[in-house]
């Protein structure tokens, strides 16, 4: 029994030491993450091997693991930019991005964990200022929003290419103009809309008038053709046909042939 404390103390010490070593060596990487291994005595950041995947890992206690989010992420940037005529515009844009998984070691070695602040955000600001500077406030407010968004994406993509960042999308969330400029643009757009509406009414009225004219011209042409075709002989024939139909009627009458003007029969009598 006297020897028990002498054995227990070293055992407890070893147990505590092993527990500390395991806690220092155990690394758990969650879903959507990857780890970059740093070997203190083995050349630093491991760049020639794939990053550590999800799950539980044991590493030497003197090494370190830097964990990165490798799912698509979003960063929002608000900035002041100048239009083509020098007016101050407030632009709000966001970027969808993700680090390139297979290049995660190089990203950590060259850019570090703050790669978003060091690379992506300055790139977005630079591209936005370059693109917006090509347009007037009116274009920014109305028709060119989609074009500006695509151009900022293209400009940002060119700069981040080779920086181990995969850029998926740039979204222009909001464009805020000075109040006086915004009011002036809205008044101009309203006037243009009213002008277009007035022109539409004029075109509609013109087409309606043209339709009425064509219909009237058609009726006039038909009457002219009909009048030209009704000569004396045709009228006599029509009169004879009508007389014959009346003569066949059962009502009492007297038909005098050749007694009327132009030699047409006369019909006398009634019921």
C-alpha positions as CSV (number, residue, x, y, z in Angstrom):
1,X,0.0,0.0,0.0
2,X,2.9,2.3,0.6
3,X,4.1,1.9,-3.0
4,X,0.7,2.8,-4.4
5,X,1.1,6.6,-4.3
6,X,4.5,6.3,-5.9
7,X,2.9,4.4,-8.9
8,X,-0.3,6.4,-9.0
9,X,1.4,9.8,-9.3
10,X,3.4,9.0,-12.4
11,X,0.4,7.3,-14.0
12,X,-1.7,10.3,-13.4
13,X,1.0,12.5,-14.8
14,X,1.3,10.4,-17.9
15,X,-2.5,10.3,-18.3
16,X,-2.7,14.1,-18.1
17,X,0.2,14.4,-20.6
18,X,-1.4,12.0,-23.0
19,X,-4.7,13.8,-22.7
20,X,-3.1,17.2,-23.4
21,X,-1.2,15.7,-26.4
22,X,-4.4,14.2,-27.8
23,X,-6.3,17.5,-27.3
24,X,-3.5,19.3,-29.1
25,X,-3.3,16.7,-31.9
26,X,-7.0,16.2,-32.6
27,X,-8.6,18.4,-35.2
28,X,-12.2,18.2,-36.3
29,X,-13.2,19.8,-39.6
30,X,-16.9,20.6,-40.1
31,X,-18.9,20.2,-43.2
32,X,-18.2,22.8,-45.9
33,X,-14.7,23.4,-44.5
34,X,-11.2,22.3,-45.4
35,X,-7.9,22.4,-43.5
36,X,-4.4,23.6,-44.4
37,X,-1.7,21.9,-42.6
38,X,1.3,23.8,-41.3
39,X,4.4,21.7,-40.4
40,X,6.5,23.5,-37.9
41,X,9.6,21.3,-38.6
42,X,8.7,20.1,-42.1
43,X,8.8,23.1,-44.4
44,X,5.8,25.2,-43.3
45,X,2.5,25.3,-45.3
46,X,1.8,22.1,-47.2
47,X,1.0,23.1,-50.7
48,X,1.8,19.9,-52.7
49,X,-1.0,17.9,-51.1
50,X,-4.8,18.3,-51.1
51,X,-6.2,20.1,-48.1
52,X,-7.6,18.1,-45.2
53,X,-11.2,17.2,-45.6
54,X,-14.1,17.0,-43.3
55,X,-14.0,14.8,-40.2
56,X,-11.7,14.0,-37.4
57,X,-7.9,14.1,-37.9
58,X,-4.8,13.5,-35.7
59,X,-1.8,15.7,-36.4
60,X,1.5,16.1,-34.5
61,X,1.0,18.5,-31.6
62,X,3.7,20.8,-32.9
63,X,1.9,21.3,-36.2
64,X,-1.1,23.5,-36.8
65,X,-4.2,23.3,-39.0
66,X,-5.8,26.4,-40.5
67,X,-9.5,25.8,-41.3
68,X,-11.1,27.6,-44.2
69,X,-14.8,27.9,-45.4
70,X,-14.9,26.3,-48.9
71,X,-18.6,26.7,-49.6
72,X,-19.9,29.6,-51.6
73,X,-19.8,32.8,-49.5
74,X,-21.1,36.3,-49.9
75,X,-19.4,39.6,-49.1
76,X,-21.2,43.0,-49.2
77,X,-19.4,46.2,-50.1
78,X,-20.8,49.7,-49.9
79,X,-18.7,52.4,-51.7
80,X,-18.8,55.9,-53.1
81,X,-18.0,56.1,-56.8
82,X,-18.0,58.8,-59.5
83,X,-20.1,58.9,-62.6
84,X,-18.8,60.0,-66.0
85,X,-19.7,63.6,-65.2
86,X,-18.1,63.6,-61.8
87,X,-21.2,63.2,-59.6
88,X,-20.8,61.2,-56.4
89,X,-22.8,57.9,-56.5
90,X,-23.4,55.5,-53.6
91,X,-23.1,51.9,-54.8
92,X,-23.9,48.7,-52.9
93,X,-22.7,45.5,-54.4
94,X,-22.1,41.9,-53.2
95,X,-19.9,39.1,-54.5
96,X,-20.5,35.4,-54.4
97,X,-17.2,33.6,-54.2
98,X,-15.4,30.6,-52.8
99,X,-11.7,29.7,-52.4
100,X,-10.3,27.1,-54.8
101,X,-10.2,24.0,-52.7
102,X,-7.2,22.4,-54.4
103,X,-5.2,25.6,-54.2
104,X,-6.1,26.3,-50.5
105,X,-2.5,25.8,-49.3
106,X,-1.2,28.4,-51.8
107,X,-4.0,30.8,-50.9
108,X,-3.1,30.5,-47.2
109,X,0.7,30.8,-47.9
110,X,0.4,33.9,-50.3
111,X,-2.8,35.7,-49.1
112,X,-3.5,34.4,-45.7
113,X,-6.8,34.0,-43.8
114,X,-7.8,37.6,-44.5
115,X,-7.7,37.1,-48.3
116,X,-11.2,38.6,-48.6
117,X,-10.1,41.9,-47.1
118,X,-6.7,41.8,-48.8
119,X,-7.7,40.7,-52.3
120,X,-11.4,40.5,-53.0
121,X,-12.8,43.7,-51.6
122,X,-10.2,46.0,-53.0
123,X,-10.7,44.3,-56.4
124,X,-14.5,44.9,-56.3
125,X,-14.0,48.6,-55.4
126,X,-11.5,49.1,-58.1
127,X,-13.7,47.4,-60.7
128,X,-16.8,49.3,-59.6
129,X,-15.1,52.7,-59.8
130,X,-13.7,51.9,-63.3
131,X,-17.1,50.7,-64.6
132,X,-19.4,53.3,-63.1
133,X,-17.0,56.1,-64.4
134,X,-18.1,55.2,-67.9
135,X,-21.8,56.0,-67.3
136,X,-24.0,59.0,-66.6
137,X,-26.3,59.1,-63.5
138,X,-29.3,58.6,-65.7
139,X,-27.9,55.4,-67.2
140,X,-27.0,54.1,-63.7
141,X,-30.6,54.8,-62.5
142,X,-32.5,53.3,-65.3
143,X,-31.4,51.2,-68.3
144,X,-27.8,50.2,-67.6
145,X,-28.1,48.3,-64.2
146,X,-27.6,44.8,-65.7
147,X,-24.8,45.9,-68.0
148,X,-23.0,47.6,-65.1
149,X,-23.3,44.5,-63.0
150,X,-21.9,42.3,-65.8
151,X,-19.0,44.7,-66.5
152,X,-18.1,44.8,-62.8
153,X,-18.0,41.0,-62.7
154,X,-15.8,40.9,-65.8
155,X,-13.4,43.4,-64.4
156,X,-13.2,41.7,-61.0
157,X,-12.8,38.3,-62.6
158,X,-9.8,39.5,-64.6
159,X,-8.0,40.8,-61.5
160,X,-8.7,37.8,-59.2
161,X,-7.7,35.3,-61.8
162,X,-4.6,33.6,-60.5
163,X,-5.4,34.6,-56.9
164,X,-6.8,31.2,-55.9
165,X,-10.3,32.7,-55.6
166,X,-13.3,31.5,-57.7
167,X,-15.7,34.4,-58.4
168,X,-19.2,33.2,-59.1
169,X,-21.3,36.4,-59.3
170,X,-21.4,40.1,-58.7
171,X,-24.8,41.6,-57.8
172,X,-25.5,45.4,-57.8
173,X,-27.9,45.7,-54.8
174,X,-28.5,49.4,-54.9
175,X,-27.5,52.6,-56.7
176,X,-28.2,55.8,-54.7
177,X,-28.0,59.1,-56.6
178,X,-28.0,62.6,-55.0
179,X,-31.6,63.6,-54.3
180,X,-31.6,66.5,-56.7
181,X,-30.3,64.4,-59.6
182,X,-32.7,61.6,-58.8
183,X,-35.7,64.0,-58.8
184,X,-34.6,65.5,-62.1
185,X,-34.2,62.1,-63.7
186,X,-37.6,61.0,-62.5
187,X,-39.2,64.2,-63.9
188,X,-37.5,63.6,-67.2
189,X,-38.6,60.0,-67.4
190,X,-42.2,61.0,-66.6
191,X,-42.2,63.6,-69.4
192,X,-40.8,61.0,-71.8
193,X,-43.5,58.6,-70.8
194,X,-46.2,61.2,-71.3
195,X,-44.7,62.1,-74.7
196,X,-44.7,58.5,-75.8
197,X,-48.3,58.1,-74.6
198,X,-49.4,61.2,-76.6
199,X,-47.6,60.0,-79.7
200,X,-49.4,56.7,-79.3
201,X,-52.8,58.4,-79.2
202,X,-51.9,60.4,-82.3
203,X,-50.9,57.3,-84.2
204,X,-54.1,55.5,-83.1
205,X,-56.3,58.4,-84.1
206,X,-54.5,58.7,-87.5
207,X,-55.0,55.0,-88.1
208,X,-58.7,55.2,-87.2
209,X,-59.2,58.2,-89.5
210,X,-57.4,56.4,-92.3
211,X,-59.7,53.4,-91.8
212,X,-62.8,55.6,-92.0
213,X,-61.5,57.3,-95.2
214,X,-60.8,54.0,-96.8
215,X,-64.3,52.7,-96.0
216,X,-65.9,55.9,-97.4
217,X,-63.8,55.7,-100.5
218,X,-64.9,52.1,-101.0
219,X,-68.6,53.0,-100.7
220,X,-68.1,55.9,-103.1
221,X,-66.4,53.7,-105.7
222,X,-69.1,51.1,-105.4
223,X,-71.9,53.7,-105.9
224,X,-70.0,55.1,-108.9
225,X,-69.6,51.7,-110.5
226,X,-73.3,50.9,-109.9
227,X,-74.5,54.2,-111.3
228,X,-72.3,53.7,-114.4
229,X,-73.8,50.2,-115.0
230,X,-77.5,51.3,-114.8
231,X,-78.3,52.3,-118.4
232,X,-81.9,52.7,-119.8
233,X,-82.1,49.2,-121.2
234,X,-81.2,47.7,-117.9
235,X,-83.9,49.8,-116.1
236,X,-86.5,48.7,-118.6
237,X,-85.6,45.1,-118.1
238,X,-85.9,45.5,-114.4
239,X,-89.3,47.2,-114.8
240,X,-90.6,44.4,-117.0
241,X,-89.4,41.8,-114.5
242,X,-91.1,43.6,-111.6
243,X,-94.4,43.9,-113.7
244,X,-94.5,40.2,-114.5
245,X,-94.1,39.4,-110.8
246,X,-96.9,41.7,-109.9
247,X,-99.1,40.3,-112.7
248,X,-98.7,36.8,-111.2
249,X,-100.2,38.1,-107.9
250,X,-103.7,36.8,-107.1
251,X,-104.9,40.4,-106.4
252,X,-107.3,41.9,-109.0
253,X,-105.5,44.3,-111.5
254,X,-105.4,45.5,-115.1
255,X,-102.1,45.4,-116.9
256,X,-101.8,47.8,-119.9
257,X,-98.7,46.8,-121.9
258,X,-96.8,49.8,-123.3
259,X,-98.9,52.3,-121.5
260,X,-96.3,53.9,-119.3
261,X,-93.3,56.2,-119.8
262,X,-90.5,54.6,-121.7
263,X,-92.9,51.9,-122.9
264,X,-93.2,50.2,-119.5
265,X,-96.5,48.4,-118.7
266,X,-99.1,50.1,-116.5
267,X,-100.8,48.2,-113.7
268,X,-104.3,49.3,-112.7
269,X,-106.6,48.0,-110.0
270,X,-106.4,46.7,-106.5
271,X,-108.1,44.2,-104.2
